[in-house]
Amino acid sequence: MHYFDLTGKVAVVTGAGRGLGAAIAVGLAEAGADLVLVTNDTPADGTAGKVRELGRKAVTLQADISNRSNLPGIIDKTVEEFGRIDVLVNNAGIIRRTPAAEHSYRDWEDVLNVNLNSVFVLSQEAGKRMIAQGAGKIINIASMLSFQGGINVPGYTASKHAIVGLTKQLGNEWASKGVQVNAIAPGYMVTDNTEALREDPLRSTQILERIPAGRWGTGQDLAGAAIFLASSASDYMSGHVLCVDGGWMSR
């Protein structure tokens, strides 16, 4: 099991206060990593407590990642606290649901700033340090809407398609430098972003009928995939998008 051992590694997870980010962060801690937990408006104290209960270190940072000027400081603070950064999980994301003909530019811009622009800047800042140390893992969170168009979510769909392209592009440049860049595409998960779908009886039924596993996913379903992509077990993977979807994409 040494392939999956993250002891001594330092991981940064954005959107770590709740949901998928919190579950991923705790999973990485269970594998041995120390954590920097980045949140916007939700404190990560609960996640930090779980990490510390596992005997790992946790630093919490609150920052509006839609503001580019806040992003370099996240990586700087990580290196200041721990002396290195080994894993970056770009998990934070938002969604705005409005028909395309009515979708405001403000909503489009807000979604792209969080879901795409912050991912590029944080990956660039972390990547510089990972390249210098000759090793590192960047894990981006994609979506089923990285492959499909969706309905009423033009900004979100555009951002998640772009995440796949950026994952492949960075992977191409950095694999030879010891830095692997991959993505996880969660299926339909129980998160704040899917609350509207789960509360719509028709859409919820349609979604469940297509999922071979017969249920919505949870954050714990992603933890193992994140550990795998953060560990030496995935050293020969680059630019890959790993679907964790209960079989949705195979249907």
C-alpha positions as CSV (number, residue, x, y, z in Angstrom):
1,M,0.0,0.0,0.0
2,H,3.0,2.3,-0.1
3,Y,1.9,3.4,-3.5
4,F,-1.0,5.3,-1.9
5,D,1.0,6.6,1.1
6,L,0.9,10.5,1.3
7,T,2.9,10.7,4.6
8,G,4.9,13.9,4.6
9,K,3.0,15.4,1.6
10,V,1.4,18.8,1.7
11,A,-2.0,19.2,-0.1
12,V,-4.0,22.4,-0.8
13,V,-7.7,21.8,-1.4
14,T,-10.0,24.7,-2.4
15,G,-13.7,24.7,-1.4
16,A,-12.7,22.5,1.6
17,G,-15.3,23.8,4.0
18,R,-18.0,21.3,3.0
19,G,-19.2,18.9,0.4
20,L,-16.8,17.3,-2.0
21,G,-13.9,19.4,-1.0
22,A,-14.2,18.5,2.7
23,A,-14.5,14.8,1.9
24,I,-11.4,14.9,-0.4
25,A,-9.4,16.8,2.2
26,V,-10.2,14.3,4.9
27,G,-9.4,11.4,2.5
28,L,-6.0,12.9,1.8
29,A,-5.4,13.3,5.5
30,E,-6.3,9.6,6.1
31,A,-3.6,8.8,3.6
32,G,-1.1,10.8,5.6
33,A,-1.1,14.3,4.0
34,D,-1.0,17.6,5.8
35,L,-3.6,20.1,4.6
36,V,-4.2,23.7,3.6
37,L,-7.9,24.2,3.5
38,V,-9.1,27.1,1.4
39,T,-12.7,28.4,1.6
40,N,-14.5,31.5,0.5
41,D,-17.5,32.2,2.8
42,T,-17.7,28.9,4.7
43,P,-15.1,28.4,7.5
44,A,-13.2,25.1,7.2
45,D,-13.0,24.6,11.0
46,G,-15.0,21.4,10.8
47,T,-12.8,19.9,8.1
48,A,-9.7,21.1,10.0
49,G,-10.9,19.3,13.1
50,K,-11.3,16.0,11.3
51,V,-7.9,16.4,9.7
52,R,-6.3,17.0,13.1
53,E,-8.1,14.1,14.7
54,L,-6.3,12.0,12.2
55,G,-3.0,13.3,13.5
56,R,-2.3,15.5,10.5
57,K,-1.7,19.3,10.4
58,A,-4.3,21.6,9.0
59,V,-4.1,25.3,8.1
60,T,-7.3,27.1,7.2
61,L,-7.4,30.1,4.7
62,Q,-10.4,32.2,3.8
63,A,-10.0,33.9,0.4
64,D,-12.3,35.0,-2.4
65,I,-10.8,33.0,-5.2
66,S,-12.8,34.8,-7.8
67,N,-10.4,37.7,-7.2
68,R,-7.1,37.0,-9.0
69,S,-5.1,39.1,-6.6
70,N,-5.9,36.7,-3.7
71,L,-4.6,33.6,-5.5
72,P,-0.7,33.8,-5.3
73,G,-0.9,34.3,-1.6
74,I,-2.6,30.9,-1.1
75,I,0.4,29.1,-2.5
76,D,2.8,31.5,-0.8
77,K,1.2,30.8,2.6
78,T,1.4,27.1,2.0
79,V,5.1,27.2,1.3
80,E,5.6,29.6,4.2
81,E,3.8,27.2,6.6
82,F,5.2,23.8,5.3
83,G,8.1,24.6,3.1
84,R,6.6,22.9,0.1
85,I,3.5,22.0,-1.9
86,D,3.0,18.5,-3.2
87,V,-0.7,18.4,-4.2
88,L,-3.2,20.9,-5.4
89,V,-6.9,20.0,-5.6
90,N,-8.8,22.7,-7.6
91,N,-12.2,21.7,-6.2
92,A,-14.1,25.0,-5.6
93,G,-16.8,25.7,-8.1
94,I,-20.1,27.6,-8.4
95,I,-23.1,27.2,-10.8
96,R,-25.8,29.7,-12.0
97,R,-29.0,28.2,-13.5
98,T,-30.7,30.4,-16.0
99,P,-31.9,29.7,-19.6
100,A,-29.1,30.7,-22.0
101,A,-31.2,33.5,-23.6
102,E,-31.6,35.1,-20.1
103,H,-28.2,34.2,-18.7
104,S,-26.6,37.5,-17.5
105,Y,-23.0,38.3,-18.4
106,R,-22.4,38.8,-14.6
107,D,-23.4,35.2,-14.0
108,W,-21.2,34.0,-16.8
109,E,-18.2,36.0,-15.6
110,D,-18.7,35.0,-11.9
111,V,-18.8,31.3,-12.9
112,L,-15.7,31.5,-15.2
113,N,-13.7,33.4,-12.6
114,V,-14.2,30.7,-9.9
115,N,-14.4,27.6,-12.0
116,L,-11.7,28.3,-14.6
117,N,-9.6,31.4,-14.1
118,S,-8.8,30.6,-10.5
119,V,-7.8,27.0,-11.5
120,F,-5.3,28.4,-14.1
121,V,-3.7,30.9,-11.7
122,L,-3.5,28.5,-8.8
123,S,-2.1,25.7,-11.0
124,Q,0.5,28.1,-12.5
125,E,1.6,29.3,-9.0
126,A,1.7,25.8,-7.6
127,G,3.2,24.4,-10.8
128,K,6.3,26.7,-10.6
129,R,7.1,25.3,-7.2
130,M,6.4,21.7,-8.1
131,I,8.6,22.0,-11.2
132,A,11.4,23.4,-9.0
133,Q,11.2,20.5,-6.6
134,G,10.8,18.0,-9.5
135,A,7.5,16.5,-8.4
136,G,3.9,17.4,-7.8
137,K,0.3,16.5,-8.4
138,I,-2.5,18.8,-9.6
139,I,-6.1,17.4,-9.5
140,N,-8.8,19.4,-11.2
141,I,-12.5,18.8,-10.7
142,A,-14.3,18.4,-13.9
143,S,-18.0,17.3,-14.4
144,M,-20.3,15.2,-16.4
145,L,-20.9,18.6,-18.2
146,S,-17.3,18.4,-19.3
147,F,-18.7,16.0,-21.9
148,Q,-22.3,17.0,-22.2
149,G,-24.1,20.3,-22.8
150,G,-26.6,20.4,-19.9
151,I,-29.6,22.8,-19.7
152,N,-29.7,26.3,-18.3
153,V,-26.0,26.3,-17.3
154,P,-24.0,27.8,-20.1
155,G,-21.3,29.3,-17.9
156,Y,-20.8,26.1,-15.9
157,T,-20.7,23.9,-19.0
158,A,-18.2,26.2,-20.7
159,S,-16.0,26.2,-17.6
160,K,-16.1,22.5,-17.1
161,H,-15.3,21.8,-20.8
162,A,-12.4,24.2,-20.5
163,I,-11.1,22.4,-17.3
164,V,-10.6,19.2,-19.4
165,G,-8.7,21.1,-22.0
166,L,-6.5,22.9,-19.4
167,T,-5.8,19.6,-17.6
168,K,-4.6,18.0,-20.9
169,Q,-2.5,21.1,-21.8
170,L,-0.8,21.5,-18.4
171,G,-0.3,17.7,-18.3
172,N,1.5,17.8,-21.7
173,E,3.9,20.5,-20.6
174,W,4.7,19.3,-17.1
175,A,4.7,15.5,-17.1
176,S,8.3,15.4,-18.2
177,K,9.1,17.7,-15.2
178,G,7.7,15.3,-12.7
179,V,4.3,17.0,-12.3
180,Q,1.2,15.1,-13.1
181,V,-2.0,17.0,-13.9
182,N,-5.2,15.0,-14.0
183,A,-8.9,15.5,-13.4
184,I,-11.8,13.8,-11.6
185,A,-15.2,14.1,-13.3
186,P,-17.8,13.5,-10.5
187,G,-21.2,12.1,-11.6
188,Y,-24.4,13.5,-10.0
189,M,-23.4,14.1,-6.4
190,V,-25.2,15.2,-3.3
191,T,-23.9,18.8,-3.2
192,D,-25.3,22.3,-2.9
193,N,-24.8,22.7,-6.7
194,T,-27.2,19.8,-7.4
195,E,-29.8,20.8,-4.8
196,A,-32.2,22.2,-7.4
197,L,-32.0,19.0,-9.4
198,R,-32.6,16.8,-6.4
199,E,-35.6,18.8,-5.4
200,D,-37.2,18.6,-8.9
201,P,-39.1,15.2,-8.8
202,L,-39.0,14.8,-12.6
203,R,-35.3,15.7,-13.1
204,S,-34.2,13.7,-10.1
205,T,-36.1,10.6,-11.3
206,Q,-34.7,11.0,-14.8
207,I,-31.1,11.2,-13.5
208,L,-31.5,8.3,-11.1
209,E,-32.9,6.1,-13.9
210,R,-29.8,6.6,-15.9
211,I,-27.2,5.9,-13.2
212,P,-26.5,2.2,-13.1
213,A,-25.5,2.4,-9.5
214,G,-29.0,3.6,-8.7
215,R,-28.0,6.4,-6.4
216,W,-26.6,9.9,-6.2
217,G,-22.9,10.0,-5.3
218,T,-21.3,11.4,-2.1
219,G,-18.1,13.1,-1.3
220,Q,-16.7,9.8,0.2
221,D,-17.1,8.3,-3.3
222,L,-14.4,10.7,-4.5
223,A,-11.9,10.3,-1.7
224,G,-10.3,7.2,-3.1
225,A,-9.9,8.7,-6.6
226,A,-8.3,11.8,-5.1
227,I,-5.8,9.7,-3.1
228,F,-4.9,7.7,-6.2
229,L,-4.3,10.8,-8.3
230,A,-2.4,12.5,-5.4
231,S,-0.1,9.5,-4.8
232,S,2.8,7.7,-6.6
233,A,0.3,5.1,-7.8
234,S,-0.6,7.6,-10.6
235,D,2.9,8.7,-11.6
236,Y,2.4,7.5,-15.2
237,M,-0.9,9.2,-15.7
238,S,-1.1,12.6,-17.3
239,G,-3.9,14.7,-18.7
240,H,-6.5,12.0,-17.8
241,V,-10.1,12.6,-16.8
242,L,-11.3,10.0,-14.3
243,C,-15.1,9.6,-14.2
244,V,-16.5,8.8,-10.8
245,D,-20.1,8.6,-11.8
246,G,-21.8,5.4,-10.8
247,G,-21.7,4.4,-14.5
248,W,-23.5,7.5,-15.9
249,M,-21.0,7.9,-18.9
250,S,-21.3,4.2,-19.8
251,R,-25.1,4.2,-20.1
